[in-house]
């Protein structure tokens, strides 16, 4: 897995694996424990749905920021870098920017979550 091709992300100049979940990062995070990897991935899938719903329901800048921040942290923990970046961009929105870009950020998060969840489903099927 360490040989996964890295792609250059447009913001921050950071390099992330081309797959929706960085399995090298996940393995480090779980100390290589396969059962724990499975548990963490399953938890991510269930929690990410809740965070997305919280974003949709957010009626204040604070509620929006808290939901986006939680999703960002959860995504970073498993190495779902694209989802983490989408959540980070959402977290930065407030006031008029939130009103203007809310739908676009939710769409971006949904797309990255679908990609990550589909990849995780394949991983869990094989484990």
Phi, psi and omega in degrees: 000333181297342181270008178304138180291131179264146176243153179274122177277144184293329182249136178087348179066012180279150177255134179231152177301154182283349180273156183296337176229129179280100185290333176293314177299314180300318179296320176295318182296325183257009181056032176074009180280110185298319180296321178291322176303312180301313181298316181294318179295318178297318179297318178302313182299318180287319182289323183297327177297317179295317180296321178296318177296322177296322177297314180299323184272352185302126180252001180218162176302319183295315179297319178299310183298317180297317179294316180295320180296318178297317179295320178300312181296317179297319180293318178296323182301322181263354181086026175272075191296320180296320177294319179299318179293321178297318179293323179295319177296321178294318181301329183285346182283144174198162177056229182297325178297321178296314179300320184283320189250005183307306183298319180295318180292320177297318178298318179296316179295315179302315181297315181291325177292318177302316179298312181295316182294323177295319178294317179297320179301319178293316179300313184290331177295323183274353184257000000 
